[in-house]
Amino acid sequence: MSSALPMDGLDPPMRGRAMLVIILGIAVAVLDGTIVNLALPDIARELQTDPARAIWVVNAYQIATLGMLIPLASLGDRIGYRRVYLVGMALFAASSLLAMLATSLSTLIAARALQGLGAAGLMSVNSALVRLIYPRDRIGRGMAINSMVVATSSVAGPTIAAGILSVASWQWLFALNLPLGALVLVLGARALPVNQVKASPDQRISLVDVVLNVLMFTLVFVGVDRLGVRSGAEQGASPLAWALLLGGVAVGFVYLRRMRGQTAPLFPLDLLRMPVFALSMGTSVCAFSAQMLSFIALPFLLLDTYGRTHFEAGLLITAWPLGIVLMAPIAGRLIGRYPDGWLGGIGLALLATGLAALALLPSHPTNFDIVWRMGLCGLGFGLFQSPNNHTIVTTPPPHRSGAASGMLGTARLTGQTVGAVMLAATFSIWSPHDGKGQVVALAIASCCAAIAAVCSTLRIRETRPLSA
């Protein structure tokens, strides 16, 4: 039986149980976006397939998640966030079992696509549920906990995968989701709140709009991926990449024209017309682009350029998520006392400074030289993320919380995709073997963080009603 929702959030005991469900659900969904990367060579070898095809084990998950975030968020506004979340978790766990038992690449890719669909159910309404769980004067703390889990899960995937693969086969990467999924379903059915405010039942979701949304994100994702990763690597890749990308833009043009004039469109143009919301989305995309650029470039820098071992590199990089963990609760307490735009701007300025300092490392840096720069990046990212997410989730009216939550996840995944493609393009121009590519990538990441800081501070000019 679901918990009854008081006028302003849940009572403390129930709030703790509900947040445990949120933390476990979002952690496994974010982790599975990266946890399989390290196992791709083993998967390709065991399933006797080409490594280039094996990458679709990752892409299928990302495309399904990105394409269905917004439709499932909109569905949550209509039928309830709790229902979408629990069904998403059930599908995620069931498809994890299918992936674990897969004996062919096609079966594994299909299971991963279903898993991405389940993850989209979790991510799409995750922040909207946090808004229901906490009273309005403590939403910032809830968002800080949520942001901390997302940020640490984003970078923990390879470390957890390395630990599992050192003692077991790749199938156990998916087996991990089964007990966690069961726990989330049991606790969630009792602890998660039910929407008090929902969209009008006569505002139905058009199947055509859902197909257009998925097609737009799929074509753009695959086109940008091929353009960044394969351009120059194989003849004839660029024309196909451009065709896919332009096809995605064309589908998007038709899709967004259908959204015009609707009071609660599937793709939330109504929210993007709010200057504060639009600037917050731009801030998030640029910040996550900077994060992904640096996360992929840093192992090359530490391993190839500075000769650190894998163990040493892992410990040094840990300073970044540790900085996020230390700053997130502080940021949560500052929300409401100071404008989100200022908090985010200061945090992103720290991130830009830390990234620039990493790009300017000496030829033979000590571990301390690396650690304090990593820590500064983590502290800055931790100060930015919670206030920015707080603005995105609380700016829209309550009945559009699902749409806002879906856009928050879309901004993060879009930024990470753009960052990965920017790195691939950078490495195609400046070789990572001599260390130059990594330095250029970190410099670009610093610029992205600086642009995000500008977007964040521009929000100060806008007046925003706190409709929490």
C-alpha positions in Angstrom: 0.0 0.0 0.0 1.4 3.4 -1.0 2.1 6.1 1.6 -0.4 8.9 1.9 1.1 12.3 1.0 0.7 15.0 3.6 0.2 18.6 2.7 3.9 19.3 2.5 6.1 16.2 2.1 6.3 13.0 4.0 6.8 12.5 7.7 10.5 11.9 8.6 10.4 8.1 9.1 8.5 7.6 5.8 10.7 10.2 4.1 13.8 8.2 4.9 12.4 5.0 3.5 11.2 6.8 0.3 14.6 8.3 -0.2 16.3 4.9 0.2 14.1 3.7 -2.7 15.1 6.8 -4.8 18.8 6.4 -4.0 18.9 2.7 -4.9 16.8 3.1 -8.1 18.7 6.0 -9.5 22.1 4.5 -8.5 21.5 1.2 -10.5 20.1 3.1 -13.5 23.0 5.5 -13.8 25.6 2.8 -13.0 24.3 0.5 -15.8 25.1 3.3 -18.3 28.8 2.8 -17.8 29.3 -0.5 -15.9 29.4 -2.6 -19.1 32.1 -0.6 -20.9 35.0 -2.5 -19.3 33.4 -5.8 -20.2 33.0 -5.1 -23.9 36.1 -7.0 -25.1 35.1 -10.1 -23.0 31.5 -9.9 -24.4 32.7 -9.6 -28.0 35.1 -12.6 -27.5 32.6 -14.9 -25.8 29.7 -14.1 -28.2 32.1 -14.3 -31.1 31.3 -10.9 -32.6 33.2 -7.9 -33.9 34.1 -5.3 -31.2 32.6 -2.6 -33.3 29.2 -4.4 -33.1 29.6 -5.0 -29.4 29.5 -1.2 -28.7 25.8 -1.5 -29.3 25.5 -3.2 -26.0 26.2 0.3 -24.6 24.5 2.4 -27.3 21.2 0.4 -27.1 20.9 1.3 -23.4 21.7 5.0 -23.9 19.4 5.4 -26.9 16.4 3.7 -25.2 16.9 5.8 -22.1 17.4 9.1 -23.9 14.5 8.5 -26.3 12.0 7.6 -23.6 12.8 9.9 -20.8 10.5 12.7 -21.9 7.5 10.4 -22.9 7.7 8.6 -19.6 8.0 11.8 -17.6 4.9 13.1 -19.3 3.1 9.8 -18.6 4.1 10.3 -14.9 2.3 13.6 -14.9 -0.9 11.8 -16.1 -1.0 8.5 -14.2 1.4 9.1 -11.3 5.1 9.2 -10.7 5.1 6.2 -8.3 3.5 3.9 -10.9 5.9 4.8 -13.7 8.8 4.4 -11.2 7.8 0.9 -10.0 7.0 -0.4 -13.5 10.3 0.9 -14.7 12.1 -0.9 -11.9 10.3 -4.1 -12.6 11.2 -3.9 -16.3 14.8 -3.0 -15.4 15.2 -6.1 -13.2 13.5 -8.4 -15.7 15.6 -7.2 -18.6 18.7 -7.6 -16.4 17.9 -11.2 -16.0 17.5 -11.5 -19.8 20.9 -9.8 -20.3 22.5 -12.2 -17.8 21.1 -15.2 -19.7 21.8 -13.9 -23.2 23.7 -16.3 -25.5 23.9 -14.0 -28.6 24.8 -10.4 -29.2 21.3 -9.7 -30.7 19.6 -11.0 -27.6 21.9 -9.0 -25.4 21.4 -5.8 -27.3 17.6 -6.3 -27.2 17.8 -6.9 -23.4 19.9 -3.8 -23.0 17.3 -1.7 -24.9 14.6 -3.0 -22.6 16.9 -2.2 -19.6 17.3 1.3 -21.0 13.5 1.6 -21.2 13.2 0.6 -17.6 16.0 3.0 -16.6 14.1 5.8 -18.4 11.1 5.0 -16.1 13.3 5.4 -13.1 15.1 8.6 -14.2 12.1 10.3 -15.8 10.2 10.8 -12.5 13.0 10.5 -10.0 13.3 14.3 -9.2 9.5 14.7 -9.3 9.2 12.2 -6.5 11.9 14.0 -4.5 9.7 17.1 -4.8 6.8 15.1 -3.3 8.9 13.5 -0.6 10.4 16.6 1.0 8.6 19.7 2.4 9.2 22.8 0.4 11.8 24.3 2.8 13.9 21.1 2.6 13.7 20.2 -1.1 17.2 21.5 -1.5 18.5 18.8 0.8 16.6 16.2 -1.1 18.0 17.4 -4.4 21.5 17.5 -2.9 21.3 13.8 -1.9 19.9 12.9 -5.3 22.6 14.9 -7.1 25.3 13.3 -5.0 24.1 9.8 -5.9 23.9 10.6 -9.6 27.3 12.2 -9.7 29.1 9.4 -7.8 27.3 6.7 -9.7 28.3 8.3 -13.0 32.0 7.8 -12.2 31.7 4.6 -10.1 30.8 2.3 -12.9 34.3 1.3 -14.2 35.5 0.8 -10.6 32.6 -1.5 -9.6 32.9 -3.3 -13.0 36.7 -3.9 -12.4 36.0 -5.4 -9.0 33.3 -7.8 -10.3 35.2 -8.8 -13.4 38.3 -9.6 -11.4 36.4 -12.4 -9.7 33.5 -13.3 -12.0 32.3 -13.2 -15.6 30.5 -10.3 -17.3 27.1 -11.8 -16.7 27.4 -10.9 -13.0 27.4 -7.2 -13.9 23.7 -7.7 -14.6 23.1 -10.2 -11.7 23.8 -7.3 -9.3 20.6 -5.6 -10.4 18.3 -8.5 -9.4 18.4 -8.2 -5.6 18.6 -4.5 -5.7 15.6 -4.4 -8.0 13.6 -6.7 -5.8 14.4 -4.5 -2.7 13.3 -1.3 -4.6 10.0 -2.9 -5.6 9.2 -4.1 -2.1 10.1 -0.9 -0.4 8.8 1.4 -3.1 5.3 -0.2 -3.1 5.0 0.9 0.6 7.0 4.1 0.8 6.7 6.1 -2.4 4.1 8.9 -2.4 1.2 9.2 -4.8 0.7 12.4 -6.9 -1.8 14.8 -5.5 -1.7 17.0 -8.6 -1.9 15.4 -12.0 -2.3 16.6 -15.5 -5.8 16.7 -17.0 -6.9 13.2 -18.1 -8.1 14.5 -21.4 -4.5 15.5 -22.4 -3.6 12.1 -23.9 -0.1 11.2 -25.1 0.0 10.8 -28.9 1.8 7.7 -30.1 3.0 9.6 -33.2 4.6 12.2 -30.8 6.3 9.4 -28.9 7.7 7.8 -32.1 8.9 11.2 -33.3 10.6 11.9 -30.0 12.4 8.5 -30.0 13.3 8.9 -33.7 14.7 12.4 -33.2 17.0 11.4 -30.3 18.0 8.2 -32.0 19.0 9.7 -35.3 20.8 12.6 -33.6 22.6 10.3 -31.1 23.8 7.8 -33.8 24.7 10.6 -36.2 26.7 12.5 -33.7 28.3 9.3 -32.5 29.4 8.3 -36.0 30.6 11.8 -36.8 32.7 12.1 -33.7 34.0 8.6 -33.3 34.3 7.2 -36.9 34.8 10.4 -38.9 38.2 10.0 -40.5 38.6 6.5 -39.2 36.8 4.8 -42.1 36.0 6.0 -45.6 32.4 7.0 -46.2 31.5 7.3 -42.6 31.1 11.1 -42.6 28.4 11.3 -45.3 26.3 8.7 -43.5 26.8 10.4 -40.2 25.7 13.8 -41.6 22.7 12.1 -43.2 21.6 10.6 -39.9 22.2 13.9 -38.0 20.3 16.0 -40.6 17.5 13.4 -40.6 17.3 13.8 -36.8 17.1 17.6 -37.1 14.4 17.3 -39.8 12.3 14.9 -37.6 12.8 17.3 -34.7 11.5 20.2 -36.7 8.3 18.4 -37.6 8.0 17.1 -34.0 8.4 20.5 -32.3 6.0 22.1 -34.7 3.4 19.6 -33.6 4.1 20.8 -30.0 3.4 24.4 -30.6 0.2 25.7 -29.1 -0.3 22.7 -26.8 -0.9 23.5 -23.1 1.1 20.5 -21.9 3.2 19.3 -24.8 5.1 16.0 -24.7 8.3 17.8 -25.4 7.9 20.6 -22.8 8.3 23.7 -25.0 6.1 25.5 -22.4 8.8 25.0 -19.8 11.6 26.1 -22.2 9.8 29.4 -22.7 10.6 30.2 -19.1 14.0 32.0 -19.2 15.1 30.6 -15.9 14.3 27.0 -16.9 16.0 27.4 -20.3 19.1 28.9 -18.8 19.2 26.1 -16.2 19.0 23.5 -19.0 21.8 25.2 -20.9 23.9 25.2 -17.7 23.3 21.5 -17.2 24.2 20.5 -20.7 27.4 22.5 -20.8 28.5 21.3 -17.3 27.9 17.6 -18.1 29.7 18.1 -21.4 32.7 19.4 -19.4 32.5 16.5 -16.9 32.3 13.8 -19.6 35.2 15.3 -21.6 37.4 15.3 -18.6 36.3 11.9 -17.2 37.3 10.2 -20.4 40.5 12.2 -21.0 41.9 11.9 -17.5 42.7 8.1 -17.6 44.7 8.7 -20.8 46.5 11.6 -19.2 47.3 9.7 -16.0 48.2 6.4 -17.6 49.8 7.3 -20.8 51.3 10.7 -20.2 52.3 10.5 -16.5 52.9 6.7 -16.3 50.6 6.1 -13.3 49.4 2.5 -12.8 45.7 1.7 -13.1 45.4 1.5 -9.3 47.2 4.8 -8.8 45.1 6.5 -11.4 41.9 5.2 -9.9 42.9 6.5 -6.4 43.8 9.9 -7.9 40.5 10.3 -9.8 38.6 9.3 -6.7 39.4 12.8 -5.3 36.8 14.2 -7.8 33.7 12.2 -6.6 35.0 12.6 -3.0 34.8 16.4 -3.5 31.2 16.0 -4.7 30.3 14.0 -1.7 31.8 16.6 0.7 30.2 19.5 -1.0 26.7 18.2 -1.8 25.3 18.4 1.8 26.7 21.9 2.1 25.1 23.0 -1.2 21.8 21.5 0.0 21.9 23.7 3.1 22.8 26.8 1.1 19.8 26.4 -1.3 17.1 28.9 -0.3 19.6 31.1 1.6 21.3 32.3 -1.6 20.1 32.4 -5.2 20.6 29.1 -7.1 22.2 31.1 -10.0 25.0 32.4 -7.8 25.7 29.0 -6.1 25.8 27.3 -9.5 27.9 30.1 -11.0 30.5 29.9 -8.2 30.6 26.1 -8.4 31.1 26.1 -12.1 33.8 28.8 -11.9 35.6 26.5 -9.4 35.2 23.6 -11.9 36.5 25.6 -14.8 39.5 26.7 -12.7 40.2 23.1 -11.6 40.0 21.8 -15.2 42.3 24.6 -16.4 44.8 23.7 -13.6 44.7 20.0 -14.7 45.4 21.1 -18.3 48.4 23.1 -17.0 49.9 20.3 -14.9 53.8 20.2 -14.9 55.7 17.6 -16.8 56.3 15.5 -13.7 53.5 16.2 -11.3 53.4 14.9 -7.8 50.3 13.0 -6.6 49.4 16.1 -4.5 49.5 18.3 -7.7 46.9 16.0 -9.2 44.7 15.4 -6.1 44.1 19.1 -5.2 43.1 19.9 -8.8 40.7 16.8 -8.9 39.3 17.8 -5.5 38.7 21.4 -6.7 36.8 20.1 -9.7 34.6 17.8 -7.5 33.9 20.6 -5.0 32.9 22.9 -7.8 30.7 20.3 -9.5 29.0 19.5 -6.2 28.2 23.2 -5.5 26.7 23.6 -9.0 24.6 20.4 -9.4 22.1 20.6 -6.5 21.1 24.2 -6.9 20.8 23.8 -10.6 18.6 20.7 -10.3 16.6 22.5 -7.6 15.8 25.3 -10.1 14.9 22.9 -12.9 12.5 20.9 -10.7 10.8 23.7 -8.7 10.4 26.3 -11.4 7.4 24.6 -13.2 4.0 24.3 -11.6 3.4 21.0 -9.6 1.4 19.3 -12.4 4.5 19.7 -14.7 7.0 18.2 -12.2 7.3 15.1 -14.3 8.1 17.0 -17.5 10.8 19.0 -15.6 12.2 15.8 -14.1 12.4 14.2 -17.5 14.2 17.3 -18.9 16.7 17.2 -16.1 17.7 13.6 -17.1 17.7 14.5 -20.8 20.1 17.5 -20.1 22.5 15.2 -18.3 22.5 12.5 -20.9 22.7 15.0 -23.8 25.6 16.8 -22.1 27.5 13.5 -21.6 26.9 12.4 -25.2 28.1 15.8 -26.5 31.2 15.6 -24.2 32.1 12.1 -25.4 31.8 13.1 -29.1 33.8 16.3 -28.5 36.6 14.2 -27.0 36.5 11.8 -30.0 36.8 14.8 -32.4 39.6 16.2 -30.3 41.6 13.0 -30.3 41.1 12.7 -34.1 42.9 16.1 -34.5 45.4 16.0 -31.6 46.9 12.6 -30.8 46.5 11.3 -27.2 49.7 9.4 -27.5 52.0 12.4 -27.0 49.7 13.9 -24.3 48.6 16.9 -26.4 45.1 15.5 -27.0 44.4 15.2 -23.3 45.5 18.7 -22.6 43.4 20.2 -25.4 40.4 18.2 -24.2 40.8 19.5 -20.6 41.1 23.0 -21.9 37.9 22.6 -23.9 36.2 21.2 -20.8 37.3 24.2 -18.9 35.7 26.5 -21.5 32.5 24.4 -21.4 32.4 24.9 -17.6 33.0 28.6 -18.0 30.1 28.9 -20.4 27.9 27.0 -18.0 28.9 29.5 -15.2 27.8 32.4 -17.4 24.4 30.7 -18.1 24.0 30.1 -14.4 24.7 33.7 -13.3 22.4 35.0 -16.0 19.5 33.5 -14.1 20.0 36.2 -11.4 18.4 38.7 -13.7 15.2 36.7 -14.0 12.5 36.7 -11.3 11.3 33.1 -10.5 8.3 32.3 -8.5 9.1 29.4 -6.1 6.2 27.1 -7.0 7.3 24.2 -4.8 
